[in-house]
Amino acid sequence: MPASRRVPALACLVLLSCSLGGCGSISSFMAGGMADLIPAWAGGLPADAPPRPGSPEYEAYPKRHEQQQSGAMTGPDPATSPSAEAVR
């Protein structure tokens, strides 16, 4: 390729790479919303991730999480389990 054709080609390549890099920094609001749409298998949010602040589900999440934690703490009574009788 002659030198006279390399300069415009290089200028176009630099211009395209700069404009492509600028696309990612135009709107951080949009980038945050797009991250929610990435599937979990591709590195997105897992299914059990808590909801984002400001969403309608966010207000109910702490209550539901607290109920699940309190439900996990209750279980069978160790004094009345069959394995407790074997120790006595």
Disulfide bonds with the S-S distance in Angstrom:
none
